Amino acid sequence: MSIGNSSEDDRIPGSEEDRQEDRPSVGRILQQARISAGLTVDEVSSTTRVRVPIVHAIEQDDFSRCGGRVYARGHIRTLARAVGLDPVPLVTQYDAEHGGRPAPTPAAPLFDAARIRPEPRRPNWTAAMVAAIVAVVGFVGFTLFNGGAKSGPVSADPASGKPSTASSAKAVPGKGKTDPKAEPKSGPKGEASASAIAGVPGNKVTVKLTAENGQTWMSAKDGDGKLLEEGVLARGASKTFTDNKRIDLVLGNAGAVQLFVNGKEVKNLGSDGQVQRLSYTRGDPSAG
């Protein structure tokens, strides 16, 4: 029997302390997942809006730049989703390594409803007077306008010799005609809409991807190398891209994506978590 402080040899094999030491840190797990997904720090920062220095610090288990434990927990969740991880175990591990979950902020005291009494509503005489004046002015103007339209210079009718007004001798312009604004419009725009609904255009390459089995990071570029869209596609969401020449795709989780190219489904894109770089042109998608 030994007397004094216990050494490392006295530690029970397989204890909770040993398991905690063998378990990778939160930052290490996030870094490995990002590398496995084929993503750079700049790409993750652009997707999550978390600044590059903070991403580097978190991957080195330095959470001092996050601005507090609440913000650190939020950054861990955001980065975990971007690289395809479940954020709950990582946040739980962070809480266990940093003193537990932060205490919730106490709610503000409620106001005493009995002390708050609405003031008696007073009639708005000013608004009523303004409305009455506007009504009178409108009525007078309408009367004068109609009276002026009906009256006019009096002239004698050459056939009967009776006086007649100028307004009765002239036909009312536009009477009996259909308002051209009310007629239905037709032309190239309507025909273009009908042809767009008819199906996928044969002179272009059209790519539609859906995150059917889980979320994925994706990037799409056109035939000139211009970035069309980049970011995390949530589960169930869809994106459609069209170009005259080519569409280049990068999928961070190919096993979760359902892909249609030029109206034809492309199967066996890859397994869960696998990064795929694909390129498609017009015609049969098997050429991509």
C-alpha positions in Angstrom: 0.0 0.0 0.0 1.4 3.4 -0.9 1.1 6.5 1.2 0.7 10.0 -0.3 -0.7 11.5 -3.5 -2.0 9.0 -6.0 -0.1 8.6 -9.2 -1.5 8.1 -12.7 -1.0 4.4 -12.3 -3.7 4.4 -9.6 -6.3 5.7 -12.1 -9.1 3.2 -12.9 -8.8 2.2 -16.6 -11.9 3.1 -18.7 -13.0 5.8 -16.2 -15.0 8.9 -17.2 -11.9 11.0 -16.8 -10.0 8.8 -19.3 -12.9 9.0 -21.8 -12.9 12.8 -21.5 -9.2 13.0 -22.2 -9.5 10.6 -25.2 -12.4 12.6 -26.7 -11.5 15.2 -29.3 -12.2 18.8 -28.4 -15.0 20.9 -29.9 -12.7 22.9 -32.1 -10.9 19.8 -33.3 -14.2 18.1 -34.2 -15.4 21.1 -36.2 -12.0 21.4 -38.0 -12.0 17.7 -39.0 -15.6 17.9 -40.3 -14.8 21.0 -42.4 -11.8 19.3 -43.9 -13.8 16.1 -44.6 -16.5 18.2 -46.3 -13.8 19.8 -48.6 -14.5 23.3 -47.4 -12.0 26.1 -46.7 -12.2 28.5 -43.7 -13.1 31.3 -46.2 -16.0 29.2 -47.6 -17.4 28.5 -44.2 -17.0 32.1 -43.1 -18.8 33.3 -46.3 -21.7 30.8 -45.7 -22.1 31.4 -41.9 -21.2 35.1 -41.7 -18.8 34.2 -38.9 -15.5 36.1 -39.4 -12.5 34.2 -40.5 -10.4 35.0 -37.4 -13.2 33.7 -35.1 -13.5 30.5 -37.2 -9.7 29.9 -36.8 -9.9 30.7 -33.1 -12.8 28.3 -32.5 -11.0 25.5 -34.3 -8.1 26.0 -31.9 -10.5 25.9 -28.9 -10.0 29.6 -28.3 -13.5 31.0 -27.5 -12.3 34.3 -26.0 -13.0 36.1 -29.3 -16.6 35.1 -29.5 -17.7 37.8 -27.0 -19.1 35.5 -24.3 -20.4 32.0 -23.8 -23.8 32.7 -25.3 -22.2 33.9 -28.5 -19.8 31.0 -28.5 -22.6 28.5 -28.2 -24.3 30.2 -31.2 -21.2 30.1 -33.3 -20.7 26.4 -32.5 -24.3 25.7 -33.7 -23.8 27.7 -36.9 -20.4 26.1 -37.8 -21.7 22.6 -37.0 -24.6 22.9 -39.4 -22.4 24.4 -42.1 -20.1 21.3 -42.1 -23.0 18.8 -41.7 -22.7 18.0 -38.0 -25.4 17.7 -35.3 -24.8 20.8 -33.1 -26.5 19.5 -29.9 -23.6 17.1 -28.8 -21.0 19.8 -29.5 -22.9 22.5 -27.5 -23.3 20.0 -24.6 -19.6 19.2 -24.7 -18.8 22.9 -24.7 -21.0 23.5 -21.7 -19.4 20.6 -19.8 -15.9 22.0 -20.4 -16.8 25.6 -19.6 -18.8 25.5 -16.4 -22.2 24.4 -17.6 -25.0 26.0 -19.5 -25.3 29.8 -19.0 -28.1 30.9 -16.6 -31.1 32.3 -18.4 -31.7 36.1 -18.1 -34.4 36.8 -15.6 -37.6 38.2 -17.1 -38.5 41.8 -16.5 -41.2 42.4 -13.9 -44.7 42.7 -15.2 -46.5 46.0 -15.0 -49.4 46.3 -12.7 -52.4 46.3 -15.1 -54.6 47.9 -12.5 -52.5 51.0 -12.4 -52.6 51.5 -16.1 -55.9 53.0 -17.0 -56.7 54.2 -20.5 -57.5 57.9 -20.8 -61.0 58.7 -21.9 -61.2 59.1 -25.6 -62.1 62.6 -26.8 -63.8 63.4 -30.1 -61.4 64.7 -32.8 -63.3 67.9 -33.8 -60.4 69.1 -36.0 -60.6 66.0 -38.2 -64.3 66.3 -38.5 -64.1 70.0 -39.5 -61.5 69.2 -42.1 -63.6 66.4 -43.6 -66.7 68.7 -43.7 -64.8 71.4 -45.5 -63.3 69.0 -48.0 -66.8 67.6 -48.7 -68.3 71.1 -49.3 -65.4 72.1 -51.6 -65.7 68.9 -53.5 -69.5 69.3 -54.0 -69.2 72.9 -55.2 -66.4 72.0 -57.6 -68.4 69.1 -59.0 -71.5 71.2 -59.4 -69.6 74.0 -61.2 -67.8 71.5 -63.5 -71.0 69.8 -64.6 -72.8 73.1 -65.1 -70.0 74.4 -67.3 -70.0 71.2 -69.3 -73.7 71.3 -70.1 -73.8 75.0 -71.0 -72.1 76.5 -74.0 -72.5 79.0 -76.8 -76.1 79.1 -78.1 -76.5 78.8 -81.9 -79.5 78.5 -84.1 -80.4 75.2 -85.7 -80.4 75.8 -89.5 -83.2 73.3 -90.1 -85.7 74.3 -87.4 -84.4 77.7 -86.4 -84.5 76.7 -82.7 -81.6 77.5 -80.5 -79.2 74.7 -79.6 -76.1 74.5 -77.5 -72.7 73.6 -78.9 -72.5 70.6 -76.6 -75.7 69.0 -78.2 -74.3 69.5 -81.7 -71.1 67.5 -81.0 -70.9 63.9 -80.2 -69.3 63.0 -76.9 -65.8 61.8 -77.7 -65.1 58.2 -76.8 -68.8 57.3 -76.2 -69.7 53.8 -77.2 -66.1 52.8 -77.7 -64.3 50.2 -75.6 -61.6 51.3 -73.3 -58.3 50.0 -74.9 -56.9 49.5 -71.4 -59.6 47.0 -70.6 -58.8 44.8 -73.6 -56.8 41.7 -72.9 -53.2 42.1 -74.0 -51.5 39.5 -76.1 -48.2 39.3 -77.7 -44.6 38.0 -77.4 -44.7 38.2 -73.5 -47.7 35.9 -73.2 -46.2 33.5 -75.7 -42.9 33.4 -73.9 -44.6 32.6 -70.6 -46.5 29.7 -72.2 -43.3 28.3 -73.7 -41.5 28.7 -70.4 -44.1 26.6 -68.6 -44.2 24.0 -71.4 -40.9 22.4 -70.4 -37.1 22.6 -70.1 -35.6 24.6 -73.0 -33.5 22.4 -75.3 -31.0 25.1 -76.2 -29.8 25.5 -72.6 -28.5 23.4 -69.7 -30.9 23.3 -66.7 -29.9 21.9 -63.4 -32.3 21.4 -60.4 -31.1 20.1 -57.1 -33.1 19.3 -54.0 -31.7 18.5 -50.5 -34.1 15.6 -50.2 -32.3 13.5 -47.4 -30.6 16.2 -45.4 -28.9 19.6 -45.7 -25.8 20.2 -47.8 -23.4 22.8 -48.7 -23.5 23.7 -52.4 -21.9 25.9 -55.0 -23.0 26.6 -58.6 -21.1 28.4 -61.4 -22.1 29.1 -65.0 -20.1 28.4 -68.2 -18.0 31.5 -67.8 -17.0 30.7 -64.2 -19.3 33.2 -62.6 -20.6 32.2 -59.2 -24.4 31.8 -59.3 -25.0 30.8 -55.7 -23.1 29.4 -52.7 -24.3 28.3 -49.3 -26.1 25.8 -47.2 -29.2 24.2 -48.8 -31.6 23.2 -46.0 -33.4 19.9 -46.1 -36.4 20.0 -48.5 -35.2 23.1 -50.3 -34.6 23.3 -54.0 -32.5 25.4 -56.4 -32.6 25.6 -60.2 -29.8 27.0 -62.4 -29.8 27.6 -66.2 -27.0 28.6 -68.6 -26.4 28.6 -72.3 -23.2 26.5 -72.1 -22.5 24.7 -68.8 -23.3 24.5 -65.0 -20.5 23.5 -62.6 -21.6 22.1 -59.2 -19.9 21.4 -55.9 -21.9 19.3 -53.4 -20.7 18.9 -49.8 -23.1 16.1 -49.0 -23.9 14.3 -52.2 -25.9 11.5 -50.6 -28.5 14.0 -49.5 -29.1 15.5 -53.0 -31.7 14.6 -55.6 -30.5 16.0 -59.0 -32.3 16.6 -62.3 -30.3 17.7 -65.3 -32.2 18.8 -68.5 -35.3 17.2 -67.1 -33.7 13.8 -66.4 -32.8 12.5 -62.9 -29.2 11.7 -62.2 -28.9 8.9 -59.8 -26.0 7.6 -57.6 -24.4 11.0 -56.9 -22.5 9.7 -53.9 -22.8 8.7 -50.3 -23.7 10.8 -47.2 -20.9 13.3 -46.4 -19.2 12.8 -49.8 -18.0 15.9 -51.7 -18.8 15.8 -55.4 -17.7 18.2 -58.1 -19.9 17.9 -61.2 -20.2 19.6 -64.6 -23.1 19.4 -67.0 -23.8 20.8 -70.5 -26.8 20.7 -72.9 -28.2 17.3 -73.8 -28.0 13.9 -72.0 -26.8 14.5 -68.4 -24.9 11.2 -68.5 -22.2 13.2 -70.3 -21.6 15.3 -67.2 
